[in-house]
Amino acid sequence: MKKELAIGICFGLAGILCTCLFGYEYFTTYGFLNAYHMKAFAASDTGYLPLLANILWERGKVIIAILSLTALKAILPLLLRCLIYFTGGVFFAACVMNMGILGIVFFLVSWLPHGILYLAALALLLLVEPHRFYNRKNPWLLRLAWGMGVAVLVLLGCVLEASVGIRLLRFVVEKL
């Protein structure tokens, strides 16, 4: 566990350093999180259902991609963790570059509360071996409960992101 935590910290720091060294001009002038994009985000008035449909579409593609990579089951959890840590480091550094101390709050609000449910769904997908469910010793009800658990966690995460997460982000952006 300590080795995996050290790997995660290293990938997070690598994301922060890559952003600081190579992405300052992109993230502040041309890319996301510049002042224009933040004001446009705060002023946008996207309805709840179109926003929820967009979030379901985006997160659904990720879950289907993870399910299709069962051949890489041995290394997929480590690869996903490293990718999450690296992109988290990039996003954290970009938030702090553009918003200062308030960027830390923006970073935390953008991951919570829906991120906890997404991580739980990823844990169910990656920690449970779905192929062992297909032998005759396991009842079909157990397989159904596993699939429904993943689906419910993803759907609840999407609903939380569309309702609570967006409101929290708008509140933080308006305080800028």
MDTraj code that builds the backbone (N, CA, C; nanometers):
import mdtraj as md
import numpy as np

residues = "MET LYS LYS GLU LEU ALA ILE GLY ILE CYS PHE GLY LEU ALA GLY ILE LEU CYS THR CYS LEU PHE GLY TYR GLU TYR PHE THR THR TYR GLY PHE LEU ASN ALA TYR HIS MET LYS ALA PHE ALA ALA SER ASP THR GLY TYR LEU PRO LEU LEU ALA ASN ILE LEU TRP GLU ARG GLY LYS VAL ILE ILE ALA ILE LEU SER LEU THR ALA LEU LYS ALA ILE LEU PRO LEU LEU LEU ARG CYS LEU ILE TYR PHE THR GLY GLY VAL PHE PHE ALA ALA CYS VAL MET ASN MET GLY ILE LEU GLY ILE VAL PHE PHE LEU VAL SER TRP LEU PRO HIS GLY ILE LEU TYR LEU ALA ALA LEU ALA LEU LEU LEU LEU VAL GLU PRO HIS ARG PHE TYR ASN ARG LYS ASN PRO TRP LEU LEU ARG LEU ALA TRP GLY MET GLY VAL ALA VAL LEU VAL LEU LEU GLY CYS VAL LEU GLU ALA SER VAL GLY ILE ARG LEU LEU ARG PHE VAL VAL GLU LYS LEU".split()
xyz = np.array([
    [0.0815, -0.1193, 0.0000],
    [0.0000, 0.0000, 0.0000],
    [0.0860, 0.1260, 0.0000],
    [0.1978, 0.1222, 0.0741],
    [0.2860, 0.2388, 0.0775],
    [0.3499, 0.2641, -0.0582],
    [0.3828, 0.1551, -0.1294],
    [0.4426, 0.1701, -0.2610],
    [0.3427, 0.2338, -0.3581],
    [0.2161, 0.1919, -0.3532],
    [0.1155, 0.2480, -0.4419],
    [0.0877, 0.3945, -0.4103],
    [0.0890, 0.4296, -0.2821],
    [0.0709, 0.5691, -0.2433],
    [0.1880, 0.6540, -0.2922],
    [0.3093, 0.6008, -0.2823],
    [0.4261, 0.6733, -0.3307],
    [0.4198, 0.6930, -0.4815],
    [0.3749, 0.5901, -0.5537],
    [0.3592, 0.6025, -0.6989],
    [0.2550, 0.7091, -0.7312],
    [0.1440, 0.7097, -0.6579],
    [0.0402, 0.8099, -0.6802],
    [0.0895, 0.9505, -0.6536],
    [0.1645, 0.9686, -0.5467],
    [0.2190, 1.1010, -0.5156],
    [0.3161, 1.1450, -0.6246],
    [0.3978, 1.0534, -0.6723],
    [0.4926, 1.0872, -0.7794],
    [0.4199, 1.1286, -0.9072],
    [0.3136, 1.0572, -0.9442],
    [0.2395, 1.0931, -1.0645],
    [0.1650, 1.2261, -1.0457],
    [0.1126, 1.2517, -0.9266],
    [0.0488, 1.3801, -0.8999],
    [0.1473, 1.4945, -0.9105],
    [0.2657, 1.4767, -0.8529],
    [0.3695, 1.5795, -0.8636],
    [0.4165, 1.5969, -1.0080],
    [0.4228, 1.4870, -1.0834],
    [0.4607, 1.4970, -1.2250],
    [0.3578, 1.5792, -1.3027],
    [0.2302, 1.5611, -1.2712],
    [0.1284, 1.6427, -1.3364],
    [0.1415, 1.7892, -1.3025],
    [0.1694, 1.8184, -1.1754],
    [0.1873, 1.9575, -1.1338],
    [0.3089, 2.0180, -1.2031],
    [0.4201, 1.9448, -1.2055],
    [0.5413, 1.9968, -1.2681],
    [0.5261, 2.0145, -1.4187],
    [0.4584, 1.9207, -1.4851],
    [0.4363, 1.9351, -1.6298],
    [0.3536, 2.0600, -1.6596],
    [0.2540, 2.0847, -1.5773],
    [0.1721, 2.2035, -1.5984],
    [0.2528, 2.3304, -1.5737],
    [0.3296, 2.3317, -1.4674],
    [0.4081, 2.4509, -1.4349],
    [0.5171, 2.4773, -1.5380],
    [0.5805, 2.3722, -1.5866],
    [0.6917, 2.3911, -1.6793],
    [0.6470, 2.4136, -1.8232],
    [0.5471, 2.3388, -1.8674],
    [0.5130, 2.3414, -2.0092],
    [0.3787, 2.4057, -2.0411],
    [0.2918, 2.4188, -1.9431],
    [0.1565, 2.4592, -1.9767],
    [0.1108, 2.5931, -1.9257],
    [0.2017, 2.6750, -1.8729],
    [0.1576, 2.8002, -1.8128],
    [0.0857, 2.8894, -1.9142],
    [0.1467, 2.9089, -2.0308],
    [0.0846, 2.9967, -2.1303],
    [-0.0453, 2.9367, -2.1830],
    [-0.0470, 2.8057, -2.2035],
    [-0.1684, 2.7422, -2.2544],
    [-0.2830, 2.7532, -2.1548],
    [-0.2581, 2.7203, -2.0302],
    [-0.3648, 2.7174, -1.9314],
    [-0.4132, 2.8568, -1.8916],
    [-0.3275, 2.9562, -1.9003],
    [-0.3692, 3.0899, -1.8587],
    [-0.4197, 3.1752, -1.9742],
    [-0.3663, 3.1577, -2.0937],
    [-0.4035, 3.2436, -2.2052],
    [-0.4980, 3.1747, -2.3027],
    [-0.4585, 3.0582, -2.3503],
    [-0.5326, 2.9933, -2.4574],
    [-0.6287, 2.8857, -2.4100],
    [-0.6004, 2.8236, -2.3022],
    [-0.6731, 2.7040, -2.2636],
    [-0.7860, 2.7267, -2.1674],
    [-0.8242, 2.6189, -2.1010],
    [-0.9356, 2.6281, -2.0085],
    [-0.8934, 2.7026, -1.8825],
    [-0.9891, 2.7408, -1.8047],
    [-0.9727, 2.8079, -1.6765],
    [-0.9157, 2.9481, -1.6867],
    [-0.9152, 3.0093, -1.8061],
    [-0.8780, 3.1495, -1.8080],
    [-1.0005, 3.2324, -1.7700],
    [-0.9832, 3.3614, -1.7528],
    [-1.0902, 3.4464, -1.6993],
    [-1.2146, 3.4438, -1.7879],
    [-1.1964, 3.4423, -1.9188],
    [-1.3108, 3.4422, -2.0101],
    [-1.3945, 3.3159, -1.9929],
    [-1.3292, 3.2010, -1.9895],
    [-1.4028, 3.0754, -1.9769],
    [-1.4726, 3.0650, -1.8412],
    [-1.4091, 3.1149, -1.7364],
    [-1.4704, 3.1084, -1.6040],
    [-1.5952, 3.1956, -1.5973],
    [-1.5892, 3.3166, -1.6559],
    [-1.7064, 3.4046, -1.6559],
    [-1.8181, 3.3470, -1.7424],
    [-1.7817, 3.2864, -1.8540],
    [-1.8824, 3.2240, -1.9401],
    [-1.9484, 3.1061, -1.8703],
    [-1.8712, 3.0303, -1.7950],
    [-1.9263, 2.9168, -1.7202],
    [-2.0246, 2.9653, -1.6138],
    [-1.9889, 3.0707, -1.5421],
    [-2.0762, 3.1220, -1.4366],
    [-2.2034, 3.1817, -1.4940],
    [-2.1950, 3.2408, -1.6136],
    [-2.3120, 3.3054, -1.6739],
    [-2.4002, 3.2070, -1.7509],
    [-2.3499, 3.0885, -1.7802],
    [-2.4287, 2.9934, -1.8589],
    [-2.5480, 2.9440, -1.7787],
    [-2.6535, 2.9197, -1.8506],
    [-2.7750, 2.8725, -1.7848],
    [-2.8229, 2.7454, -1.8537],
    [-2.7446, 2.6415, -1.8425],
    [-2.7808, 2.5127, -1.9000],
    [-2.8835, 2.4465, -1.8103],
    [-2.9868, 2.3938, -1.8695],
    [-3.0893, 2.3256, -1.7929],
    [-3.0369, 2.1981, -1.7286],
    [-3.1086, 2.1513, -1.6289],
    [-3.0654, 2.0338, -1.5535],
    [-3.0651, 1.9085, -1.6400],
    [-3.1711, 1.8845, -1.7152],
    [-3.1798, 1.7609, -1.7940],
    [-3.0784, 1.7552, -1.9079],
    [-3.0567, 1.8625, -1.9858],
    [-2.9490, 1.8533, -2.0862],
    [-2.8109, 1.8324, -2.0247],
    [-2.7890, 1.8958, -1.9098],
    [-2.6615, 1.8784, -1.8419],
    [-2.6451, 1.7349, -1.7924],
    [-2.7512, 1.6800, -1.7346],
    [-2.7473, 1.5411, -1.6877],
    [-2.7259, 1.4454, -1.8039],
    [-2.7926, 1.4697, -1.9179],
    [-2.7748, 1.3829, -2.0347],
    [-2.6306, 1.3878, -2.0847],
    [-2.5711, 1.5061, -2.0867],
    [-2.4317, 1.5186, -2.1297],
    [-2.3374, 1.4461, -2.0345],
    [-2.3601, 1.4605, -1.9043],
    [-2.2747, 1.3937, -1.8059],
    [-2.2900, 1.2424, -1.8158],
    [-2.4147, 1.1935, -1.8309],
    [-2.4361, 1.0487, -1.8462],
    [-2.3651, 0.9957, -1.9704],
    [-2.3704, 1.0717, -2.0792],
    [-2.3056, 1.0303, -2.2033],
    [-2.1541, 1.0213, -2.1837],
    [-2.0948, 1.1232, -2.1226],
    [-1.9498, 1.1244, -2.1040],
    [-1.9043, 1.0154, -2.0071],
    [-1.9700, 1.0019, -1.8930],
    [-1.9276, 0.9021, -1.7939],
    [-1.9584, 0.7611, -1.8415],
    [-2.0656, 0.7443, -1.9156],
    [-2.1002, 0.6123, -1.9684],
    [-1.9940, 0.5603, -2.0633],
    [-1.9381, 0.6481, -2.1461],
    [-1.8324, 0.6060, -2.2376],
    [-1.7095, 0.5581, -2.1606],
    [-1.6782, 0.6246, -2.0509],
    [-1.5621, 0.5840, -1.9714],
    [-1.5852, 0.4476, -1.9080],
    [-1.7041, 0.4258, -1.8514],
    [-1.7341, 0.2976, -1.7864],
    [-1.7329, 0.1844, -1.8885],
    [-1.7890, 0.2069, -2.0059],
    [-1.7883, 0.1038, -2.1103],
    [-1.6461, 0.0747, -2.1561],
    [-1.5624, 0.1777, -2.1664],
    [-1.4226, 0.1562, -2.2046],
    [-1.3499, 0.0732, -2.0998],
    [-1.3770, 0.0986, -1.9727],
    [-1.3125, 0.0206, -1.8666],
    [-1.3596, -0.1243, -1.8709],
    [-1.4889, -0.1446, -1.8942],
    [-1.5406, -0.2817, -1.9024],
    [-1.4844, -0.3561, -2.0224],
    [-1.4540, -0.2847, -2.1308],
    [-1.4023, -0.3522, -2.2494],
    [-1.2551, -0.3888, -2.2362],
    [-1.1857, -0.3354, -2.1369],
    [-1.0438, -0.3631, -2.1203],
    [-1.0181, -0.4745, -2.0185],
    [-1.1025, -0.5739, -2.0161],
    [-1.0839, -0.6809, -1.9180],
    [-0.9607, -0.7660, -1.9469],
    [-0.9088, -0.7609, -2.0696],
    [-0.7865, -0.8357, -2.0992],
    [-0.6675, -0.7761, -2.0239],
    [-0.6745, -0.6481, -1.9915],
    [-0.5674, -0.5815, -1.9171],
    [-0.5984, -0.5753, -1.7681],
    [-0.6764, -0.6684, -1.7194],
    [-0.7266, -0.6635, -1.5823],
    [-0.6142, -0.6575, -1.4786],
    [-0.5008, -0.7169, -1.5074],
    [-0.3930, -0.7206, -1.4086],
    [-0.3285, -0.5835, -1.3898],
    [-0.3127, -0.5072, -1.4983],
    [-0.2439, -0.3795, -1.4865],
    [-0.3367, -0.2587, -1.4955],
    [-0.4642, -0.2801, -1.5305],
    [-0.5562, -0.1684, -1.5492],
    [-0.5772, -0.0850, -1.4227],
    [-0.5910, -0.1443, -1.3038],
    [-0.6077, -0.0587, -1.1852],
    [-0.4901, 0.0356, -1.1614],
    [-0.3682, -0.0139, -1.1804],
    [-0.2518, 0.0723, -1.1611],
    [-0.2449, 0.1809, -1.2675],
    [-0.2748, 0.1465, -1.3927],
    [-0.2753, 0.2465, -1.4993],
    [-0.3796, 0.3546, -1.4739],
    [-0.4988, 0.3138, -1.4320],
    [-0.6036, 0.4129, -1.4044],
    [-0.5671, 0.5019, -1.2861],
    [-0.5107, 0.4431, -1.1826],
    [-0.4691, 0.5246, -1.0677],
    [-0.3640, 0.6266, -1.1088],
    [-0.2663, 0.5827, -1.1865],
    [-0.1620, 0.6755, -1.2312],
    [-0.2203, 0.7863, -1.3181],
    [-0.3133, 0.7515, -1.4058],
    [-0.3776, 0.8523, -1.4901],
    [-0.4602, 0.9499, -1.4074],
    [-0.5328, 0.8999, -1.3094],
    [-0.6136, 0.9876, -1.2231],
    [-0.5236, 1.0808, -1.1438],
    [-0.4141, 1.0291, -1.0883],
    [-0.3216, 1.1141, -1.0122],
    [-0.2566, 1.2191, -1.1019],
    [-0.2136, 1.1797, -1.2219],
    [-0.1466, 1.2732, -1.3126],
    [-0.2415, 1.3840, -1.3570],
    [-0.3610, 1.3448, -1.4027],
    [-0.4558, 1.4476, -1.4475],
    [-0.5038, 1.5323, -1.3304],
    [-0.5137, 1.4723, -1.2119],
    [-0.5471, 1.5516, -1.0935],
    [-0.4405, 1.6548, -1.0628],
    [-0.3142, 1.6166, -1.0781],
    [-0.2051, 1.7116, -1.0582],
    [-0.2072, 1.8236, -1.1600],
    [-0.2347, 1.7903, -1.2864],
    [-0.2443, 1.8928, -1.3913],
    [-0.3585, 1.9892, -1.3600],
    [-0.4735, 1.9355, -1.3240],
    [-0.5900, 2.0194, -1.2953],
    [-0.5668, 2.1061, -1.1714],
    [-0.5048, 2.0478, -1.0684],
    [-0.4751, 2.1236, -0.9473],
    [-0.3824, 2.2405, -0.9780],
    [-0.2761, 2.2142, -1.0530],
    [-0.1809, 2.3213, -1.0866],
    [-0.2462, 2.4286, -1.1729],
    [-0.3310, 2.3880, -1.2684],
    [-0.3989, 2.4864, -1.3526],
    [-0.4951, 2.5715, -1.2712],
    [-0.5641, 2.5104, -1.1763],
    [-0.6558, 2.5868, -1.0905],
    [-0.5800, 2.6886, -1.0058],
    [-0.4700, 2.6461, -0.9472],
    [-0.3933, 2.7366, -0.8611],
    [-0.3270, 2.8464, -0.9434],
    [-0.2805, 2.8144, -1.0651],
    [-0.2200, 2.9165, -1.1508],
    [-0.3176, 3.0270, -1.1859],
    [-0.4406, 2.9890, -1.2131],
    [-0.5378, 3.0876, -1.2601],
    [-0.6166, 3.1543, -1.1488],
    [-0.6350, 3.0876, -1.0353],
    [-0.7221, 3.1418, -0.9316],
    [-0.6523, 3.1643, -0.7986],
    [-0.5277, 3.1306, -0.7894],
    [-0.4567, 3.1487, -0.6633],
    [-0.5069, 3.0508, -0.5577],
    [-0.5201, 3.0994, -0.4342],
    [-0.5639, 3.0140, -0.3232],
    [-0.7052, 2.9624, -0.3461],
    [-0.7896, 3.0413, -0.4101],
    [-0.9263, 2.9964, -0.4380],
    [-0.9274, 2.8785, -0.5360],
    [-0.8190, 2.8595, -0.6101],
    [-0.8075, 2.7446, -0.6993],
    [-0.8090, 2.6125, -0.6243],
    [-0.7571, 2.6114, -0.5014],
    [-0.7601, 2.4898, -0.4199],
    [-0.9050, 2.4549, -0.3868],
    [-0.9834, 2.5561, -0.3512],
    [-1.1261, 2.5338, -0.3227],
    [-1.1974, 2.4856, -0.4481],
    [-1.1676, 2.5488, -0.5616],
    [-1.2285, 2.5083, -0.6884],
    [-1.1938, 2.3639, -0.7213],
    [-1.0696, 2.3249, -0.6990],
    [-1.0259, 2.1878, -0.7248],
    [-1.1034, 2.0889, -0.6387],
    [-1.1154, 2.1176, -0.5096],
    [-1.1876, 2.0273, -0.4196],
    [-1.3357, 2.0192, -0.4536],
    [-1.3962, 2.1327, -0.4857],
    [-1.5397, 2.1333, -0.5180],
    [-1.5656, 2.0597, -0.6489],
    [-1.4699, 2.0650, -0.7415],
    [-1.4912, 1.9973, -0.8697],
    [-1.4824, 1.8453, -0.8566],
    [-1.4244, 1.7948, -0.7480],
    [-1.4139, 1.6501, -0.7281],
    [-1.5166, 1.5954, -0.6305],
    [-1.5685, 1.6787, -0.5438],
    [-1.6614, 1.6323, -0.4412],
    [-1.8006, 1.6844, -0.4711],
    [-1.9056, 1.6201, -0.4383],
    [-1.9261, 1.4902, -0.3758],
    [-1.9346, 1.3755, -0.4757],
    [-1.9512, 1.4076, -0.6047],
    [-1.9739, 1.3014, -0.7031],
    [-1.8498, 1.2153, -0.7260],
    [-1.7320, 1.2688, -0.7028],
    [-1.6100, 1.1920, -0.7224],
    [-1.6010, 1.0701, -0.6325],
    [-1.6579, 1.0808, -0.5137],
    [-1.6569, 0.9668, -0.4206],
    [-1.7379, 0.8507, -0.4793],
    [-1.8517, 0.8826, -0.5391],
    [-1.9344, 0.7768, -0.5989],
    [-1.8683, 0.7172, -0.7231],
    [-1.8027, 0.8025, -0.8039],
    [-1.7319, 0.7499, -0.9207],
    [-1.6168, 0.6585, -0.8790],
    [-1.5455, 0.6966, -0.7743],
    [-1.4356, 0.6117, -0.7265],
    [-1.4878, 0.4798, -0.6705],
    [-1.6035, 0.4820, -0.6051],
    [-1.6630, 0.3575, -0.5563],
    [-1.7037, 0.2673, -0.6730],
    [-1.7582, 0.3265, -0.7797],
    [-1.7941, 0.2475, -0.8980],
    [-1.6691, 0.1891, -0.9636],
    [-1.5614, 0.2688, -0.9714],
    [-1.4364, 0.2166, -1.0262],
    [-1.3819, 0.1024, -0.9415],
    [-1.3948, 0.1154, -0.8096],
    [-1.3482, 0.0091, -0.7212],
    [-1.4280, -0.1186, -0.7450],
    [-1.5599, -0.1059, -0.7608],
    [-1.6401, -0.2249, -0.7902],
    [-1.6020, -0.2869, -0.9238],
    [-1.5736, -0.2017, -1.0223],
    [-1.5362, -0.2534, -1.1537],
    [-1.4005, -0.3217, -1.1531],
    [-1.3064, -0.2657, -1.0792],
    [-1.1699, -0.3138, -1.0894],
    [-1.1308, -0.4151, -0.9823],
    [-1.1931, -0.4079, -0.8673],
    [-1.1540, -0.4980, -0.7598],
    [-1.2265, -0.6317, -0.7642],
    [-1.3409, -0.6353, -0.8285],
    [-1.4180, -0.7591, -0.8385],
    [-1.3943, -0.8177, -0.9766],
    [-1.3583, -0.9409, -0.9799],
    [-1.3332, -1.0095, -1.1066],
    [-1.4659, -1.0562, -1.1650],
    [-1.5146, -0.9922, -1.2715],
    [-1.6463, -1.0305, -1.3235],
    [-1.6489, -1.1684, -1.3878],
    [-1.5345, -1.2175, -1.4362],
    [-1.5342, -1.3473, -1.5032],
    [-1.5615, -1.4622, -1.4059],
    [-1.5270, -1.4427, -1.2794],
    [-1.5554, -1.5515, -1.1853],
    [-1.7040, -1.5623, -1.1551],
    [-1.7792, -1.4578, -1.1863],
    [-1.9238, -1.4649, -1.1664],
    [-1.9908, -1.5581, -1.2658],
    [-1.9243, -1.5838, -1.3780],
    [-1.9887, -1.6609, -1.4830],
    [-1.9778, -1.8119, -1.4643],
    [-1.9078, -1.8562, -1.3607],
    [-1.9092, -1.9999, -1.3377],
    [-2.0400, -2.0381, -1.2677],
    [-2.0717, -2.1639, -1.2663],
    [-2.2032, -2.2072, -1.2181],
    [-2.2163, -2.2050, -1.0671],
    [-2.1070, -2.1848, -0.9964],
    [-2.1134, -2.1847, -0.8514],
    [-2.1756, -2.0571, -0.7964],
    [-2.1608, -1.9480, -0.8674],
    [-2.2167, -1.8206, -0.8212],
    [-2.3579, -1.8020, -0.8759],
    [-2.4506, -1.7637, -0.7923],
    [-2.5886, -1.7451, -0.8398],
    [-2.6002, -1.6199, -0.9273],
    [-2.7011, -1.6210, -1.0103],
    [-2.7228, -1.5086, -1.1005],
    [-2.7594, -1.3822, -1.0235],
    [-2.8136, -1.3964, -0.9057],
    [-2.8503, -1.2801, -0.8264],
    [-2.7271, -1.2002, -0.7830],
    [-2.6180, -1.2697, -0.7555],
    [-2.4935, -1.2015, -0.7194],
    [-2.4386, -1.1214, -0.8372],
    [-2.4449, -1.1792, -0.9566],
    [-2.4001, -1.1071, -1.0766],
    [-2.4875, -0.9858, -1.1024],
    [-2.6171, -1.0015, -1.0829],
    [-2.7094, -0.8899, -1.1037],
    [-2.6860, -0.7793, -1.0017],
    [-2.6618, -0.8173, -0.8774],
    [-2.6367, -0.7172, -0.7727],
    [-2.5087, -0.6392, -0.8013],
    [-2.4051, -0.7072, -0.8505],
    [-2.2805, -0.6388, -0.8847],
    [-2.3026, -0.5378, -0.9966],
    [-2.3694, -0.5801, -1.1022],
    [-2.3968, -0.4903, -1.2148],
    [-2.4857, -0.3733, -1.1760],
    [-2.5870, -0.4022, -1.0966],
    [-2.6766, -0.2946, -1.0529],
    [-2.6044, -0.1984, -0.9577],
    [-2.5149, -0.2500, -0.8755],
    [-2.4381, -0.1636, -0.7856],
    [-2.3527, -0.0644, -0.8624],
    [-2.2845, -0.1121, -0.9666],
    [-2.2036, -0.0237, -1.0497],
    [-2.2927, 0.0794, -1.1195],
    [-2.4042, 0.0335, -1.1760],
    [-2.4941, 0.1251, -1.2474],
    [-2.5521, 0.2311, -1.1542],
    [-2.5935, 0.1907, -1.0349],
    [-2.6520, 0.2863, -0.9406],
    [-2.5481, 0.3887, -0.8946],
    [-2.4266, 0.3441, -0.8681],
    [-2.3221, 0.4379, -0.8263],
    [-2.2911, 0.5403, -0.9356],
    [-2.2832, 0.4948, -1.0601],
    [-2.2557, 0.5873, -1.1707],
    [-2.3725, 0.6837, -1.1889],
    [-2.4956, 0.6322, -1.1850],
    [-2.6114, 0.7212, -1.2018],
    [-2.6226, 0.8234, -1.0890],
    [-2.6015, 0.7796, -0.9655],
    [-2.6046, 0.8749, -0.8541],
    [-2.4925, 0.9777, -0.8651],
    [-2.3762, 0.9353, -0.9091],
    [-2.2668, 1.0296, -0.9312],
    [-2.3005, 1.1318, -1.0376],
    [-2.3646, 1.0877, -1.1457],
    [-2.4050, 1.1811, -1.2522],
    [-2.5096, 1.2797, -1.2029],
    [-2.6064, 1.2314, -1.1260],
    [-2.7098, 1.3201, -1.0724],
    [-2.6485, 1.4213, -0.9760],
    [-2.5591, 1.3758, -0.8893],
    [-2.4925, 1.4691, -0.7975],
    [-2.4078, 1.5711, -0.8724],
    [-2.3394, 1.5278, -0.9772],
    [-2.2569, 1.6207, -1.0538],
    [-2.3418, 1.7242, -1.1251],
    [-2.4557, 1.6823, -1.1794],
    [-2.5417, 1.7754, -1.2520],
    [-2.6169, 1.8700, -1.1595],
    [-2.6452, 1.8266, -1.0385],
    [-2.7238, 1.9123, -0.9499],
    [-2.6361, 1.9866, -0.8495],
    [-2.5702, 1.9166, -0.7633],
    [-2.4939, 1.9794, -0.6551],
    [-2.3595, 2.0317, -0.7042],
    [-2.2868, 1.9510, -0.7802],
    [-2.1522, 1.9888, -0.8229],
    [-2.1485, 2.1162, -0.9049],
    [-2.2399, 2.1300, -1.0002],
    [-2.2417, 2.2483, -1.0863],
    [-2.2775, 2.3724, -1.0053],
    [-2.3714, 2.3597, -0.9136],
    [-2.4071, 2.4753, -0.8298],
    [-2.2896, 2.5189, -0.7427],
    [-2.2185, 2.4231, -0.6864],
    [-2.1022, 2.4577, -0.6051],
    [-1.9937, 2.5251, -0.6888],
    [-1.9691, 2.4732, -0.8087],
    [-1.8691, 2.5343, -0.8954],
    [-1.9089, 2.6756, -0.9359],
    [-2.0345, 2.6955, -0.9686],
    [-2.0797, 2.8314, -1.0041],
    [-2.0648, 2.9262, -0.8878],
    [-2.0938, 2.8775, -0.7676],
    [-2.0793, 2.9615, -0.6488],
    [-1.9336, 3.0038, -0.6305],
    [-1.8408, 2.9099, -0.6491],
    [-1.6987, 2.9417, -0.6342],
    [-1.6535, 3.0385, -0.7428],
    [-1.6987, 3.0167, -0.8676],
    [-1.6589, 3.1043, -0.9779],
    [-1.7141, 3.2450, -0.9573],
    [-1.8358, 3.2567, -0.9084],
    [-1.8920, 3.3893, -0.8849],
    [-1.8170, 3.4642, -0.7759],
    [-1.7557, 3.3921, -0.6828],
    [-1.6790, 3.4568, -0.5753],
    [-1.5433, 3.5059, -0.6239],
    [-1.5031, 3.4633, -0.7450],
    [-1.3754, 3.5106, -0.7994],
    [-1.3891, 3.6568, -0.8315],
])
top = md.Topology()
chain = top.add_chain()
for i, resn in enumerate(residues, 1):
    res = top.add_residue(resn, chain, resSeq=i)
    for name in ("N", "CA", "C"):
        top.add_atom(name, md.element.get_by_symbol(name[0]), res)
traj = md.Trajectory(xyz[None], top)
